[in-house]
Amino acid sequence: MSIAAEDLEGMELTMRCAHAQRVLPEAVAWVRSSYGKRLDAPVVQYALGVATLLRGELGEARKLLDKVAPNAPAAAYHAAVAAQLDDDVLAADRWISLYVKANPTEPAGRALQTEIVCALDLVRCNAALEMVKSTDDDDAAIARRLGAALAGPVAVSRTRLGALAKDADVLGSPAFNDAFTVAAALREGSDPAIVLVRSPRSGRPEPGPGVDLVRLARPTARVPFATRVVQLATLGDPAAPTMFSRMSALFPTELSTWRLARRWDKTAVAARKELERAAFTRWRGVVATALARSEESCELIGAFAWSDRGPIATSTRARCEIALDPARGRKIADARLAVTPFGALDVEVAIEGEAAVKDAAALEALARTIAKIAPSSTLVASALWAAGDVASAVPGKKSHALWAEALAQTAYDPLLARRLLQKYVDLKDVPRAKTVLAPALSEAPNDAFLSGVQGEILLHEGKVGEALPFLTRSCVLARARKEQDVLANTLVSLNAAIARSKAAADKSAREAGAKCAKGE
């Protein structure tokens, strides 16, 4: 087998698959022997740089990729990945800027640029997030919009997600189209299995579980793998950890791989096990920070030299101090925000510090400050929500107003709406539950939990005919997404509604409800 001198994509895929199959040394030996008389060729240097990066030898990888980047801009992308993982965010910013200059319409490059910029400078991060709402039809603007929406700390409404999926089609990017189509389905509460995730290489629909995405996927973008992990994990599918393991075998040195894992318990457990099985090195310590609980941060700071002032090292040290001494840790975290520029990680740790000392006023003040710097980021909502949680422990405090404002900041994100509604369900606070339900159901009309709560409220108000459709929808969607807790509560109310329904006009609704109740 030989790979053409200009086929960097084919060479990278070879190295990544060899790493996934644990035969990377053999692949490197093959490159050296096959190109023995042309070892200085860009395709060879690129292959060696990618292989070195996959081994986690960041310094050597950066040298090799630096050498070949002028002749192969794709190497600048991986140099940025290596620098980001090395906690050298300034170098990462420089390399990814070079890559997007050469490939201005590449959404994957724009996504990595957003990750790096948001860790470096919240002001520049907000400029990228503001682009998510734009309607510019220039290809470079569309690519920037797609990247920021996928990788930035931003909440995107269901309508906007649909528009972004169409933007991806304009650029001919099936991977990003699938990612946003799945995100829109999740946002509205629908079954994400209705979206057939395609191979970005061929654009063909995935015909079944036997498809090997490792063989079909384009190597420089991990988007198809992330989309499949999101799909399967949301559905509670036992294949989710397996798909994550494939993704981590191919893209072990990308921080986004490990940040994705922490969103669900099963993938987080799988990711932690993979890191535990491997020998502890600096780069594994860096990626472990994405999964570590607060009390585990102190175990990871040994991976960073004291001279390291990168965002990951700084935030890890601050989290350790918060775990040991909340008051001292809070001061360290707050002090970081007094020096500009600071990034999203610094703000997240500051929120954690204020919450640790239970200072609701400071959390609200932090939210107001961040709202002036980065009003489009979800960091504002995070600070407001934390302030509401702290304030709820003190009678008379305005926790409900803070929660409501946080929810509005995220365009009524269904996950936050569920959390707030659960609080009101537990308190049996129907008036406040109603104020949340109306806008939340508008954003997520097919959410099983929201529909179930709406149906229960209507049932308790004696509006059985109106309650039945909501309860049936909740039942159907909870079964589809294997949400057993939601389903159990819904079935109680659904059976009660069926028993109480007598009107002839409700016959079809009763039949549909009874069918779902029986699991048919």
C-alpha positions as CSV (number, residue, x, y, z in Angstrom):
1,M,0.0,0.0,0.0
2,S,1.2,3.5,-0.7
3,I,-0.3,6.9,0.0
4,A,0.0,9.8,-2.5
5,A,2.2,12.7,-1.4
6,E,-0.8,15.1,-1.2
7,D,-3.1,12.6,0.6
8,L,-2.6,13.8,4.2
9,E,-6.1,12.7,5.1
10,G,-5.4,9.1,4.1
11,M,-2.1,9.1,6.0
12,E,-3.8,10.5,9.1
13,L,-6.5,7.9,8.9
14,T,-3.8,5.2,8.7
15,M,-2.1,6.5,11.8
16,R,-5.3,6.8,13.8
17,C,-6.6,3.4,12.9
18,A,-3.2,1.9,13.6
19,H,-3.3,3.5,17.1
20,A,-6.8,2.3,17.7
21,Q,-5.7,-1.3,16.8
22,R,-2.5,-0.9,18.9
23,V,-0.2,-1.4,16.0
24,L,1.1,2.2,15.8
25,P,4.8,1.3,16.0
26,E,4.3,-1.1,13.0
27,A,2.6,1.7,11.0
28,V,5.4,4.2,11.8
29,A,8.0,1.5,10.7
30,W,6.0,1.0,7.4
31,V,6.1,4.8,6.7
32,R,9.8,4.9,7.3
33,S,10.5,1.9,5.1
34,S,8.1,2.9,2.3
35,Y,9.3,6.4,2.1
36,G,12.9,5.7,2.9
37,K,14.3,8.0,0.1
38,R,11.7,10.7,0.8
39,L,11.6,11.1,4.6
40,D,11.5,14.9,4.3
41,A,8.3,14.7,2.2
42,P,5.4,16.6,3.9
43,V,3.2,13.5,4.0
44,V,5.9,11.6,5.9
45,Q,6.6,14.4,8.4
46,Y,2.9,14.8,8.8
47,A,2.5,11.0,9.5
48,L,5.3,11.1,12.1
49,G,3.9,14.2,13.7
50,V,0.4,12.7,14.1
51,A,1.8,9.4,15.3
52,T,3.9,11.2,17.9
53,L,0.9,13.2,19.0
54,L,-1.2,10.0,19.4
55,R,1.5,8.6,21.6
56,G,1.1,11.7,23.8
57,E,4.7,13.0,23.2
58,L,3.5,16.6,23.0
59,G,6.8,18.4,22.8
60,E,8.2,16.2,20.0
61,A,4.8,16.3,18.2
62,R,4.8,20.1,18.2
63,K,8.3,20.2,16.7
64,L,7.5,17.8,13.9
65,L,4.2,19.5,13.1
66,D,5.7,23.0,13.3
67,K,8.2,21.9,10.7
68,V,5.7,20.7,8.2
69,A,2.9,23.2,8.8
70,P,4.0,25.8,6.2
71,N,3.7,23.2,3.5
72,A,0.7,21.3,5.0
73,P,-1.8,23.6,6.9
74,A,-3.5,20.5,8.3
75,A,-0.5,20.1,10.5
76,A,-1.3,23.4,12.1
77,Y,-4.6,22.0,13.3
78,H,-2.8,19.2,15.1
79,A,-0.1,21.5,16.4
80,A,-2.9,23.5,17.9
81,V,-4.3,20.3,19.5
82,A,-0.9,19.5,20.9
83,A,-0.4,23.0,22.3
84,Q,-3.9,23.0,23.8
85,L,-3.2,19.7,25.5
86,D,0.2,21.1,26.6
87,D,-1.8,24.0,28.3
88,D,0.0,26.4,26.0
89,V,-3.1,28.3,24.9
90,L,-1.2,31.2,23.3
91,A,0.7,28.8,20.9
92,A,-2.6,26.9,20.3
93,D,-4.3,30.2,19.4
94,R,-1.5,31.0,17.0
95,W,-1.6,27.6,15.3
96,I,-5.4,27.4,14.9
97,S,-5.4,30.9,13.5
98,L,-3.0,29.8,10.8
99,Y,-5.2,26.8,10.1
100,V,-8.5,28.7,9.7
101,K,-6.7,31.3,7.6
102,A,-5.8,28.5,5.1
103,N,-9.2,26.8,5.5
104,P,-11.7,29.6,6.4
105,T,-14.8,27.4,5.5
106,E,-13.8,24.4,7.6
107,P,-16.3,24.1,10.5
108,A,-14.1,21.6,12.5
109,G,-11.2,24.2,12.5
110,R,-13.6,26.9,13.6
111,A,-14.9,24.6,16.4
112,L,-11.4,24.1,17.7
113,Q,-10.6,27.8,17.4
114,T,-13.7,28.5,19.6
115,E,-12.6,26.0,22.3
116,I,-9.1,27.6,22.4
117,V,-10.2,31.2,22.3
118,C,-12.8,30.7,25.0
119,A,-10.2,29.2,27.3
120,L,-7.9,32.2,26.6
121,D,-10.1,35.4,26.4
122,L,-13.8,35.7,27.3
123,V,-14.1,38.9,25.3
124,R,-13.0,37.3,22.1
125,C,-15.1,34.2,23.0
126,N,-18.2,36.3,23.1
127,A,-17.5,37.7,19.7
128,A,-17.5,34.1,18.4
129,L,-20.7,33.3,20.3
130,E,-22.4,36.4,18.9
131,M,-21.8,35.0,15.4
132,V,-24.1,32.1,16.3
133,K,-27.1,34.4,16.0
134,S,-25.9,36.1,12.8
135,T,-27.4,35.5,9.3
136,D,-24.4,36.3,7.2
137,D,-24.3,34.1,4.2
138,D,-20.6,34.2,3.5
139,D,-19.1,30.7,3.7
140,A,-16.4,31.7,6.3
141,A,-19.1,33.3,8.5
142,I,-21.2,30.2,8.3
143,A,-18.2,28.0,9.2
144,R,-17.4,30.3,12.2
145,R,-21.1,30.1,13.3
146,L,-21.2,26.3,13.1
147,G,-18.0,26.0,15.0
148,A,-19.0,28.4,17.8
149,A,-22.4,26.8,18.2
150,L,-21.0,23.3,18.5
151,A,-17.9,24.0,20.7
152,G,-18.7,27.3,22.6
153,P,-20.4,27.8,26.0
154,V,-23.6,28.9,24.4
155,A,-27.3,27.8,24.6
156,V,-29.0,27.6,21.2
157,S,-32.7,27.5,20.7
158,R,-34.5,24.7,18.7
159,T,-35.3,27.1,15.8
160,R,-31.7,28.2,15.6
161,L,-30.4,24.7,15.7
162,G,-32.5,23.9,12.7
163,A,-31.1,26.9,10.8
164,L,-27.6,25.8,11.7
165,A,-28.3,22.3,10.2
166,K,-29.3,24.0,7.0
167,D,-26.1,26.2,7.2
168,A,-24.1,22.9,7.3
169,D,-25.8,21.8,4.1
170,V,-24.8,25.0,2.4
171,L,-21.1,24.1,3.2
172,G,-21.7,20.5,2.2
173,S,-20.8,19.3,5.7
174,P,-23.0,16.2,6.5
175,A,-21.1,15.7,9.8
176,F,-22.2,19.1,11.1
177,N,-25.7,18.8,9.6
178,D,-26.2,15.6,11.6
179,A,-24.7,17.1,14.8
180,F,-27.2,20.0,14.7
181,T,-30.1,17.9,13.6
182,V,-29.6,15.5,16.5
183,A,-29.2,18.5,18.8
184,A,-32.5,20.0,17.6
185,A,-34.2,16.7,18.2
186,L,-32.8,16.5,21.7
187,R,-33.8,20.1,22.4
188,E,-37.4,19.6,21.5
189,G,-37.5,16.3,23.4
190,S,-37.9,14.0,20.3
191,D,-36.4,10.6,19.8
192,P,-32.8,11.2,18.4
193,A,-32.8,7.8,16.8
194,I,-34.9,9.2,14.0
195,V,-31.7,10.9,12.7
196,L,-29.5,8.6,10.6
197,V,-25.9,9.8,11.3
198,R,-24.0,9.8,8.0
199,S,-20.4,9.2,7.1
200,P,-18.9,12.6,6.3
201,R,-16.7,10.9,3.7
202,S,-19.5,9.5,1.7
203,G,-22.6,11.3,2.9
204,R,-24.5,8.0,2.9
205,P,-27.0,7.2,5.7
206,E,-25.8,4.8,8.3
207,P,-27.7,1.5,7.4
208,G,-27.5,-0.2,10.8
209,P,-25.5,-1.0,13.9
210,G,-23.0,-3.1,11.9
211,V,-21.6,0.0,10.2
212,D,-17.9,0.7,11.1
213,L,-17.6,4.4,11.6
214,V,-13.9,4.0,12.1
215,R,-13.5,2.9,8.5
216,L,-15.9,5.5,7.1
217,A,-15.3,8.6,9.1
218,R,-13.2,11.6,8.0
219,P,-10.1,11.6,10.2
220,T,-9.7,15.3,11.1
221,A,-13.2,15.7,12.5
222,R,-14.5,13.7,15.4
223,V,-18.0,15.1,14.9
224,P,-19.6,11.8,13.6
225,F,-18.3,10.0,16.7
226,A,-19.5,12.7,19.1
227,T,-22.9,12.7,17.4
228,R,-23.3,8.9,17.8
229,V,-22.2,9.1,21.4
230,V,-24.8,11.8,22.1
231,Q,-27.5,9.8,20.3
232,L,-26.8,6.5,22.1
233,A,-26.2,8.0,25.5
234,T,-29.4,10.0,25.4
235,L,-31.3,6.8,24.5
236,G,-29.7,4.9,27.4
237,D,-28.2,2.5,24.8
238,P,-25.6,0.1,26.2
239,A,-23.6,0.7,23.1
240,A,-22.8,4.3,24.1
241,P,-19.6,3.4,26.2
242,T,-18.4,1.2,23.3
243,M,-18.8,4.0,20.8
244,F,-17.1,6.4,23.2
245,S,-14.2,3.9,23.5
246,R,-13.9,3.9,19.7
247,M,-13.8,7.7,19.7
248,S,-11.2,7.9,22.4
249,A,-9.0,5.3,20.6
250,L,-9.0,7.4,17.5
251,F,-9.0,10.9,19.1
252,P,-7.3,10.4,22.5
253,T,-5.5,13.7,22.6
254,E,-8.5,16.0,22.0
255,L,-9.9,17.6,25.1
256,S,-13.4,17.6,23.6
257,T,-13.4,13.8,23.6
258,W,-13.1,13.7,27.4
259,R,-15.4,16.7,28.0
260,L,-18.1,14.9,26.0
261,A,-17.8,11.8,28.2
262,R,-18.6,13.6,31.5
263,R,-22.2,14.4,30.3
264,W,-23.5,10.9,31.0
265,D,-22.7,8.5,33.8
266,K,-22.0,5.5,31.6
267,T,-19.6,7.3,29.3
268,A,-17.9,9.0,32.2
269,V,-17.3,5.7,33.9
270,A,-15.9,4.3,30.6
271,A,-13.6,7.3,30.2
272,R,-12.4,7.1,33.8
273,K,-11.6,3.4,33.4
274,E,-9.6,4.0,30.2
275,L,-7.5,6.6,32.0
276,E,-7.0,4.5,35.1
277,R,-5.8,1.6,32.9
278,A,-3.2,3.7,31.2
279,A,0.1,4.8,32.7
280,F,-0.2,8.3,34.3
281,T,1.5,10.9,32.2
282,R,1.3,14.7,32.0
283,W,-1.1,14.6,29.0
284,R,-3.4,12.1,30.7
285,G,-3.4,14.3,33.8
286,V,-4.5,17.2,31.6
287,V,-7.4,15.3,30.0
288,A,-8.4,13.8,33.4
289,T,-9.1,17.3,34.6
290,A,-12.2,17.3,32.4
291,L,-13.6,14.3,34.3
292,A,-12.3,14.9,37.8
293,R,-14.5,15.7,40.7
294,S,-13.6,18.7,42.8
295,E,-12.0,16.6,45.6
296,E,-9.9,14.8,43.0
297,S,-8.2,17.9,41.7
298,C,-5.4,17.8,44.2
299,E,-4.4,14.4,42.8
300,L,-3.9,15.9,39.4
301,I,-1.9,19.1,40.1
302,G,1.3,17.0,40.2
303,A,1.0,16.8,36.4
304,F,1.7,20.6,36.1
305,A,4.9,22.4,36.9
306,W,4.5,25.5,39.1
307,S,5.7,27.6,36.2
308,D,2.7,26.5,34.2
309,R,0.2,29.3,34.2
310,G,-2.1,27.9,31.5
311,P,-5.9,27.9,32.0
312,I,-6.0,24.1,32.8
313,A,-3.2,24.2,35.4
314,T,-4.6,27.4,37.0
315,S,-8.1,26.1,37.2
316,T,-7.0,22.7,38.6
317,R,-4.9,24.4,41.4
318,A,-7.8,26.7,42.3
319,R,-10.3,23.7,42.4
320,C,-7.8,21.9,44.7
321,E,-7.7,24.9,47.0
322,I,-11.5,25.1,47.0
323,A,-11.7,21.5,48.0
324,L,-9.2,21.9,50.9
325,D,-10.1,25.4,52.1
326,P,-13.2,27.0,50.5
327,A,-12.5,30.5,51.7
328,R,-8.9,30.5,50.5
329,G,-9.8,28.8,47.2
330,R,-12.5,31.3,46.6
331,K,-10.0,34.2,46.9
332,I,-7.6,32.5,44.5
333,A,-10.4,31.9,41.9
334,D,-11.6,35.5,42.3
335,A,-8.1,36.9,42.0
336,R,-7.7,35.3,38.6
337,L,-10.7,37.3,37.2
338,A,-9.0,40.5,38.3
339,V,-6.3,39.9,35.6
340,T,-7.3,40.2,32.0
341,P,-7.7,38.3,29.7
342,F,-9.3,35.4,31.5
343,G,-11.3,32.6,30.0
344,A,-14.3,30.4,30.5
345,L,-12.5,27.9,32.8
346,D,-11.5,30.7,35.1
347,V,-15.2,31.8,35.4
348,E,-16.4,28.3,36.0
349,V,-13.9,27.9,38.9
350,A,-14.9,31.3,40.3
351,I,-18.5,30.2,40.3
352,E,-17.5,27.0,42.1
353,G,-15.6,29.0,44.7
354,E,-18.4,31.4,45.5
355,A,-20.8,28.4,45.7
356,A,-18.5,26.6,48.1
357,V,-18.7,29.5,50.6
358,K,-22.4,29.9,49.9
359,D,-22.3,33.5,48.9
360,A,-25.4,34.1,46.9
361,A,-24.8,37.9,46.6
362,A,-21.3,37.3,45.2
363,L,-22.6,34.8,42.7
364,E,-25.3,37.2,41.5
365,A,-22.7,40.0,41.2
366,L,-20.4,37.7,39.2
367,A,-23.3,36.8,36.9
368,R,-23.9,40.6,36.3
369,T,-20.2,41.1,35.6
370,I,-20.0,38.3,33.1
371,A,-23.2,39.4,31.5
372,K,-21.4,42.7,30.6
373,I,-18.4,40.8,29.1
374,A,-20.0,37.7,27.5
375,P,-23.8,38.1,27.5
376,S,-24.1,35.3,25.0
377,S,-22.4,32.6,27.1
378,T,-24.1,30.1,29.4
379,L,-21.7,31.2,32.2
380,V,-24.2,33.9,33.2
381,A,-26.9,31.3,33.6
382,S,-24.5,29.0,35.6
383,A,-23.7,31.8,38.0
384,L,-27.4,32.8,38.4
385,W,-28.5,29.2,38.9
386,A,-25.8,28.6,41.6
387,A,-26.9,31.9,43.3
388,G,-30.5,30.6,43.3
389,D,-29.4,27.3,44.9
390,V,-27.5,29.1,47.6
391,A,-30.3,31.6,48.2
392,S,-32.9,28.8,48.5
393,A,-31.4,27.7,51.8
394,V,-32.3,31.1,53.3
395,P,-36.0,31.9,53.7
396,G,-37.1,35.1,52.0
397,K,-34.3,35.2,49.5
398,K,-35.1,35.6,45.7
399,S,-34.1,32.2,44.6
400,H,-37.1,31.7,42.3
401,A,-36.3,34.9,40.4
402,L,-32.7,33.9,40.0
403,W,-33.6,30.4,38.7
404,A,-36.2,31.9,36.3
405,E,-33.6,34.4,34.9
406,A,-31.1,31.6,34.5
407,L,-33.6,29.6,32.6
408,A,-34.5,32.5,30.3
409,Q,-30.7,33.0,29.7
410,T,-30.5,29.5,28.2
411,A,-33.6,30.0,26.0
412,Y,-35.4,27.5,28.3
413,D,-32.9,24.7,28.0
414,P,-35.0,21.5,28.7
415,L,-32.4,20.2,31.1
416,L,-32.6,23.3,33.3
417,A,-36.4,23.4,32.9
418,R,-36.6,19.9,34.2
419,R,-34.4,20.7,37.2
420,L,-36.5,23.7,38.1
421,L,-39.8,21.9,37.5
422,Q,-38.6,19.0,39.7
423,K,-38.0,21.5,42.5
424,Y,-41.6,22.8,42.1
425,V,-43.1,19.3,41.8
426,D,-41.3,18.3,45.1
427,L,-42.7,21.5,46.7
428,K,-46.2,21.0,45.1
429,D,-45.9,24.6,44.0
430,V,-48.3,24.5,41.1
431,P,-48.5,28.3,40.3
432,R,-44.7,28.5,39.8
433,A,-44.6,25.2,37.9
434,K,-47.2,26.7,35.4
435,T,-45.0,29.8,34.8
436,V,-42.1,27.6,33.9
437,L,-44.1,25.1,31.8
438,A,-45.6,27.5,29.3
439,P,-42.3,28.7,27.7
440,A,-40.5,25.5,28.4
441,L,-43.1,23.4,26.4
442,S,-42.9,25.9,23.6
443,E,-39.1,25.2,23.3
444,A,-39.4,21.5,24.0
445,P,-42.9,20.4,23.1
446,N,-42.0,16.7,23.0
447,D,-40.1,16.5,26.3
448,A,-41.4,13.5,28.3
449,F,-41.0,15.1,31.7
450,L,-42.5,18.5,30.8
451,S,-45.4,16.9,29.1
452,G,-46.0,14.6,32.0
453,V,-46.0,17.4,34.5
454,Q,-48.4,19.4,32.3
455,G,-50.7,16.4,32.1
456,E,-50.7,15.9,35.9
457,I,-51.5,19.5,36.5
458,L,-54.5,19.4,34.1
459,L,-55.6,16.1,35.6
460,H,-55.6,17.5,39.1
461,E,-57.6,20.5,37.8
462,G,-60.3,18.0,36.5
463,K,-59.4,18.7,32.8
464,V,-59.2,15.0,31.9
465,G,-59.7,15.5,28.2
466,E,-56.9,18.0,28.0
467,A,-54.6,16.0,30.2
468,L,-54.8,12.7,28.2
469,P,-52.8,13.9,25.1
470,F,-50.0,15.3,27.3
471,L,-49.8,12.1,29.4
472,T,-49.8,9.9,26.3
473,R,-47.1,11.9,24.7
474,S,-45.0,11.7,27.9
475,C,-45.5,7.9,28.0
476,V,-44.5,7.4,24.3
477,L,-41.4,9.6,24.5
478,A,-40.3,8.2,27.9
479,R,-40.5,4.7,26.4
480,A,-38.6,5.7,23.3
481,R,-35.7,7.3,25.4
482,K,-35.9,4.7,28.1
483,E,-36.5,7.2,30.8
484,Q,-37.9,4.8,33.4
485,D,-38.3,7.3,36.3
486,V,-40.4,9.6,34.1
487,L,-42.4,6.6,32.7
488,A,-43.2,5.2,36.1
489,N,-44.7,8.5,37.3
490,T,-46.5,9.1,34.0
491,L,-48.2,5.7,34.0
492,V,-49.8,6.3,37.3
493,S,-51.4,9.5,36.1
494,L,-52.2,8.1,32.6
495,N,-54.1,5.2,34.0
496,A,-56.0,7.5,36.3
497,A,-56.9,9.8,33.4
498,I,-58.1,6.8,31.3
499,A,-60.2,5.6,34.2
500,R,-61.8,9.0,34.7
501,S,-62.4,9.8,31.1
502,K,-66.0,9.3,30.1
503,A,-66.6,11.7,27.2
504,A,-67.1,10.1,23.8
505,A,-64.9,12.8,22.2
506,D,-62.0,11.4,24.2
507,K,-62.3,7.9,22.8
508,S,-59.3,8.0,20.5
509,A,-57.2,9.7,23.2
510,R,-58.1,6.9,25.6
511,E,-57.2,4.2,23.1
512,A,-53.8,5.8,22.4
513,G,-53.1,6.2,26.1
514,A,-54.1,2.6,26.9
515,K,-51.9,1.3,24.1
516,C,-48.9,3.1,25.4
517,A,-49.7,2.1,29.0
518,K,-49.6,-1.5,27.9
519,G,-46.3,-1.0,26.2
520,E,-47.7,-1.7,22.7
